[in-house]
């Protein structure tokens, strides 16, 4: 176990406006989707309170919280346009303040990003009639009445935040309305709100004048400012600095929250604003450092900062004053508490999988986040200590063993392979997916700390299990690649074969993806990067249909850069051997056309088929009265039940282990 750091920069206090913050770690605003009709009710509040229990200095609620009725994307935003929200904010702020945690909300207008086909079907509005690819609405150009109305709505939202007991507010530029006015890419106006940078900043300045007038200095006010759009024709780094200096001169804001890039497509949103596995960790620090050198106000930055070492660097090097570890707190809301206790090595790592953006605020390997009311982050000890045997050392088996050990049971884990990790070991070998190994490494470390007895290279039989005299047995034996359904499947190899290096690669390789998940495109990239001709065929409408958009867009971009040919809407029928080549026959999902493709090697990915022979053998034993007295509980979990993703297998194992 690590020891508490002396003079840890992350644990030093900081004053932000009138706020005294106990440390430098914050969670920035994001749409958790835990609201009820735009109200931060019990689930929403519990989610944020858990971070406060974990010692965070400040949590910022209300990602894209709407100030106006025509600023909705269809659900999942806090509704700051209505007084109905005030009592909910009061409850939330009281709960967080008890723990010494400050709370702010973001307030914003989506502008052209709004959904015009929702609610009362109001048209989207924007500085200019320029459609956003991601939001897809064609906006109406705002007139002066629209501008005045929206500014007044911002001021009303600020007053609600004040009455709700919050400590501050921040506005959002980026692809939202204030940023749409600022950017020459989205503002083609010729009046006093368009043209020069000063004119394009006018709307944002007027908004902040109204905010300050509405709440004076009773709330800390900041702006989440794009410091560089990073694209030709957009706001430059020099523009970002100039905009910041305008706000500083006017004395309208207390801090900047620096963000980079655009958000008007899935690709740029994932590459610029919310970097995932295809981007480097904390990719914008040098841009933030340059911005910091030319500005004077306190600075927050969040962008792919997944670990405390990087966060500590940000503070120690004076790159920012406060560091946003938003997704890291979805993985582990108790980061600060662990730092203070000298348990930095026990922090559950954020692996950058972006699952929290696919299933909103749901961590790929934490069952409790977002489910604080039904699961909770603390595991209660069992009333009776039992002897538990877990068979299988993949994600389900490791999680079951961890939770059972936390409950105080004596746990033995049996794994057939020489190394723990199961399918995640293979996944982490794929290009850009190495960080996933943190899911396994953290659990192995926890099992060692908890004293779990681990036996690898053990292909357990029912007799082996029963010889351990268990009170309960948890079977997490996983699955194997599913090729038996396919006529001619004997001529094919699996994604496991490719990622493990178990088979040599052909020169011309065809990969069939029947799931829309990560294994097939991972293989395609791995093969293409080695110089092999690669074709990826999917039954879906696009590659990566069943994964976070950060993964899907990253795969599609990198497959394109590697020259991988991608074919969609094709169902694989059969495979036959054709002399030195192999032929795959497909049916087009919409036209019914038969398409035959040849390759040197065909890789098929359709998930896994469960391995549950041991479970069936033990069930047979349970039917015998003598054994039933000894073995009281038997559970099947993970991919030994059905082929699913990491979170589903982990969550099921977690919930079962809590009951024994």
C-alpha positions, -999 to +999 in steps of 0.1 A: +000+000+000+012+035-008+017+061+018+000+096+018+021+120-002+035+149+017+025+183+002+005+166-025-004+194-050-038+178-056-047+182-019-038+218-015-066+243-010-077+269-036-099+300-036-122+303-066-139+337-064-156+336-030-153+298-028-128+280-006-121+246-021-104+220+000-084+204-029-078+208-066-100+180-080-134+187-096-160+169-116-171+190-146-206+193-160-220+163-180-254+149-188-258+119-167-293+112-179-303+106-142-328+134-141-366+130-142-382+153-166-353+177-163-354+177-125-324+166-104-343+141-083-331+114-059-310+093-082-293+124-097-286+138-063-272+105-049-249+102-079-233+136-071-234+131-034-213+100-037-185+121-052-189+145-022-186+116+002-154+107-017-139+141-009-141+160-042-137+197-039-165+207-063-189+189-085-205+207-115-240+195-124-262+202-153-243+193-185-260+215-212-287+225-187-313+244-207-320+280-201-348+282-227-375+259-239-360+259-274-327+245-260-337+208-257-320+179-274-349+156-265-342+147-228-315+142-203-308+179-195-316+198-164-343+223-170-331+256-157-359+274-175-385+266-149-389+275-112-398+239-106-361+231-104-354+253-074-365+230-045-345+201-062-314+223-063-319+233-027-320+196-017-290+188-038-269+217-026-277+209+011-266+173+006-233+183-010-225+211+014-227+188+044-196+170+030-177+203+023-182+200-014-191+230-036-216+227-064-221+246-096-243+241-125-237+247-162-263+268-179-265+269-217-285+273-248-279+247-275-286+270-304-285+250-336-278+218-317-313+217-303-339+191-314-366+209-334-387+178-334-393+175-297-414+189-269-435+218-283-417+215-317-400+249-316-375+255-344-338+255-335-322+290-335-287+301-343-266+331-353-268+319-389-288+293-408-261+267-408-270+231-400-250+210-376-242+175-388-246+159-354-277+178-342-292+177-377-317+206-372-318+234-398-319+265-375-337+297-379-314+328-379-319+348-347-333+383-347-328+409-320-359+398-302-345+363-300-312+376-287-328+396-260-351+368-250-323+343-246-301+367-227-330+372-202-334+334-200-298+331-190-303+357-162-334+339-150-315+306-149-288+322-128-313+335-103-327+300-100-292+286-093-288+313-066-321+305-050-313+268-052-283+273-029-257+266-056-222+281-053-218+291-090-226+288-126-207+284-158-218+290-194-206+269-223-192+280-256-180+252-278-208+241-302-234+258-281-251+291-288-225+314-273-197+296-291-218+296-323-218+333-322-180+334-315-169+310-343-166+323-379-176+288-390-211+292-376-216+330-376-220+346-410-239+376-398-233+411-411-248+431-382-232+441-349-231+404-338-211+392-368-179+400-387-150+409-364-140+388-334-152+417-311-187+416-328-189+378-326-180+380-289-208+405-283-236+380-275-215+362-250-205+394-233-241+405-231-251+372-216-224+376-189-234+412-182-269+400-176-257+371-154-236+395-132-265+419-129-288+391-119-267+376-091-240+402-085-211+385-067-233+360-048-224+333-073-191+324-088-194+328-126-173+311-152-172+303-189-163+270-205-143+285-233-130+270-265-094+280-266-087+268-301-111+251-326-082+234-342-095+236-378-090+259-407-114+288-408-123+283-371-113+301-339-075+300-336-054+298-304-048+336-307-086+341-310-092+320-279-067+342-259-082+374-273-118+363-263-106+354-228-089+388-224-121+406-235-140+388-206-112+396-182-112+433-191-150+435-186-147+418-152-176+395-160-162+361-151-143+345-122-127+316-140-122+299-174-128+263-180-106+256-210-118+232-237-104+224-271-119+218-306-154+214-319-184+191-311-205+193-343-199+157-353-194+124-335-158+123-346-147+158-335-167+155-303-148+124-294-114+136-307-116+171-293-139+173-263-141+138-249-110+119-259-113+081-257-090+051-264-080+064-298-066+096-284-036+101-261-042+107-224-047+144-216-040+155-252-045+193-248-022+202-220+002+222-241-026+242-257-039+249-222-004+259-210-001+284-238-035+298-230-026+301-193+005+321-201-017+349-217-045+350-192-049+358-155-081+343-141-082+309-124-083+280-149-100+246-149-092+220-174-107+186-181-100+165-211-088+129-210-072+133-175-078+098-163-052+093-135-039+111-105-003+112-118-014+133-148-037+154-126-008+160-102+014+171-131-013+196-143-013+213-108+024+210-101+033+226-134+007+253-130-010+243-162-043+248-145-056+256-110-082+229-109-082+196-127-114+180-140-114+142-134-150+137-145-149+102-161-123+091-135-149+098-108-174+077-127-149+049-123-142+057-087-160+085-069-137+082-039-105+094-055-097+122-030-106+100+000-081+074-012-054+100-018-058+113+018-058+078+032-025+069+014-044+044-009-037+059-042-029+025-056-064+013-047-081+039-070-102+021-095-087+032-128-105+050-156-095+030-187-109+054-212-133+030-228-160+057-231-187+032-220-199+060-197-208+079-228-225+049-244-246+040-213-246+074-197-225+077-166-222+039-164-186+028-158-175-002-178-162-018-146-181-002-117-216-016-111-225+010-084-220+043-103-253+058-112-270+030-091-262+045-057-298+040-045-300+003-054-264-010-052-241+015-035-203+017-035-197+001-002-200-037+002-215-048+035-199-077+054-218-110+055-234-121+087-220-156+082-186-162+068-186-189+041-162-208+019-166-197-017-151-212-048-151-191-080-143-209-112-130-187-140-106-158-139-122-134-165-140-102-156-170-120-141-150-144-120-126-117-108-154-094-098-173-122-080-142-131-061-135-095-051-170-088-038-172-121-020-139-114-003-150-079+006-180-095+024-155-115+045-158-149+029-129-173+024-125-173-014-106-196-037-104-187-074-096-214-100-085-205-135-077-229-163-052-205-181-019-195-168-029-158-165-060-141-152-080-118-174-100-139-199-112-121-230-099-087-218-064-100-221-071-104-259-089-071-262-059-052-246-036-066-273-056-048-300-043-014-314-054+015-292-070-008-265-041-015-242-055+006-213-083-020-209-058-042-191-063-019-161-097-035-155-078-068-148-047-055-131-068-035-105-088-066-096-059-089-094-042-064-070-074-062-049-077-100-047-041-102-035-048-075-009-080-093+002-062-126+006-080-145-021-064-179-029-057-179-066-049-211-085-041-208-122-034-236-147-063-254-130-089-269-153-113-277-125-137-307-126-167-311-103-146-334-081-119-307-078-145-281-068-163-304-043-129-314-028-126-278-015-158-283+006-174-250-006-206-235+008-211-217-025-197-221-060-198-193-086-192-205-122-177-179-145-162-202-171-169-178-200-174-188-236-156-198-267-158-183-302-191-193-319-184-209-353-205-241-351-236-224-366-218-216-398-217-241-427-180-243-436-169-228-402-141-253-401-124-232-428-125-201-407-105-187-377-118-165-349-108-130-337-093-148-307-069-166-330-059-134-346-054-112-315-036-140-296-012-147-326-023-183-325-025-185-363-002-171-391-018-143-412-027-147-448-020-120-474-056-112-482-079-114-452-117-111-449-133-104-415-170-109-408-185-089-379-218-103-367-220-083-335-211-047-341-188-048-311-150-042-308-133-075-316-138-076-354-127-040-362-098-045-336-086-074-357-090-055-389-068-027-376-043-051-362-040-069-395-040-038-417-013-022-396+009-051-404+004-045-442-021-072-450-049-066-475-080-064-453-118-064-459-142-059-431-178-071-437-206-063-412-243-073-411-250-038-397-255-005-414-221+007-403-190-005-386-192-004-348-229-002-344-229-017-308-203+005-291-197+040-279-196+066-307-160+074-296-150+038-305-172+036-336-158+068-351-123+060-340-124+026-357-140+040-388-115+067-392-085+045-385-098+017-408-101+043-435-066+056-429-053+020-431-071+014-464-094-013-450-124-020-474-156-020-454-188-035-466-222-032-448-256-049-446-243-083-456-253-115-438-228-144-439-244-176-452-216-201-456-180-206-464-164-231-489-129-240-498-120-230-534-086-245-543-060-222-527-086-197-516-117-196-494-150-182-505-176-166-483-212-162-495-233-133-483-269-121-487-276-084-488-300-076-460-322-053-480-319-065-516-315-102-511-286-101-536-261-130-532-225-117-530-194-140-530-161-128-518-128-147-518-098-144-495-067-163-483-081-163-447-116-157-433-121-145-397-156-148-382-168-129-351-203-136-338-197-136-301-192-166-279-210-198-270-213-205-233-191-230-215-212-244-187-203-281-185-189-277-150-221-259-139-243-287-153-221-314-136-224-296-102-261-292-107-263-329-110-245-333-077-269-309-061-297-332-069-281-358-045-293-350-010-258-356+006-241-331-017-270-306-014-263-303+024-226-295+017-230-273-014-258-249-006-254-223-034-245-226-071-245-197-096-237-193-133-226-159-145-209-138-172-204-152-207-210-187-193-247-176-194-247-156-226-223-135-248-224-100-235-201-070-230-177-063-201-201-043-180-229-068-183-208-097-172-191-077-144-224-063-131-241-097-130-212-112-110-211-082-087-248-085-079-247-123-073-216-120-050-234-094-029-261-120-021-239-148-007 
